[in-house]
Amino acid sequence: MNGGVSIHVVDVASGKVAQGLRVTVRRLNGESVCSGHIAGNGLLIELSDLAERFSAGVYEVQLEVAAFYREQGMALPDVPFLDELIYRFGLDDIRQHYHLPFKLTAWGVSCFRGGA
């Protein structure tokens, strides 16, 4: 895969992909790149054909963590530990592919750059 960004999210608390989790990708200036829900394969499908929408710069991924876990039936505090998680990342060489594999629970998150 050349260029672009892909996002994969696994709910490590259940050992399953975070199907249905709402995700938004935007440039740091607030301009939206795309928005959607994690699919059954764990990917944000809306990003699959958008490589040309990315240029060098800073971006944010917003994951609606608390809403996802509440929809799964998890009882969370009124003020959840992770509500809307913002993950900021930079793209330097847009010819490369940037894969963001998120590992998620209601209480923590891990992500790194894959796909180099």
N, C-alpha and C positions, 0 to 999 in steps of 0.2 A: 504494500500500500504506500503510495507517495503522497506527501503533504497531508494537511488537515489534522483534525483532532477526533479522537474517539473516546467515549466514556463508557465504562463497565462498572456496575455496582453490585456487590454481593452483601447480603445481610448475613454477617458471620454469626449472629446470634441464632439464626435458624438453619444456617448452612445452605441457604437458597439465594438465588438472585433476588434483588429488590424490585421485583416486577410491580409496576404501578407507581413507583417513586417519581414525583414530579421534579424535573431538572430544567434549569434555565441557564443558557450560556450567553454572556454579554461581554462587550468590550468594556474596559475600565471607564470609558466616558458614558456608559449607560446604554449604548446602542445594542439592541438585541441581535444576537446571531441566530438563536433558535430556542425553542422551548418544547418540552414533551415529557413523556413518561418512559421509564425503563421498561423495555420489552421482556418477553419470556426468555430471551437468550441473554439477558443482563445488560444489553447495550441500549444507548440512546440512539435509536434508529434515525431520528431526524437529522443527525450529524453526518450520516453516511455519504451524502452527495454534496457536501458544503465546503469542500477544501478551498474553493476559490473565494469563500467569504472571509478567510483568515489572512491577515497580513501580520508582519512583525509587530509586536506590541504586547500589552498586558490585557488579560482577560479574567473574568470571574465565572465560576460555576456556582450556582445556587442549588442546594439540595434541600428539599422540604422534609426534613428528617422527622420532626414530631408528628406532622400530619400523616406521614407514611405509617409510623408505628401505631398511631391511634386507629388508623383504618384497619390495621392488622389485629385490633382488639387489645393492644397493650395499654394498661393503665399507666399513664405518665402523670407526674406532678403538674399542677396548674402552670407553673413556670418550669418548662422542661430544660434539662441540661443542654441538649442540642435541639434547637427549634429550626430556624432556617440557617443552614450552614453555608457560609461563603468561603470558597476556596479560590485564591488568586494565583494565577500562573502566567508566565511569560513565554512568548514564542519569539525565537531569534531567527532561526533558519526555516522558513516556511516550506522549503523543499522536503524537509523531514516530516515524518508522521509523529505526532505526539499522542500517546495513549495514556489515559488517566484511569487506572484501576482503583476504584474506591472499595475499601473494606469497611463496613459500617455496622454499628449497633446504636441503640438509643443513647449510649453513654460514651461513645468514642468513634474515631475515624482514623483511617490510615490511607495514604495515597502516595504514589511516586510516579515519576515519568517512565513510561515504558514506550516501546515502539521505535526507539532510535534507529 
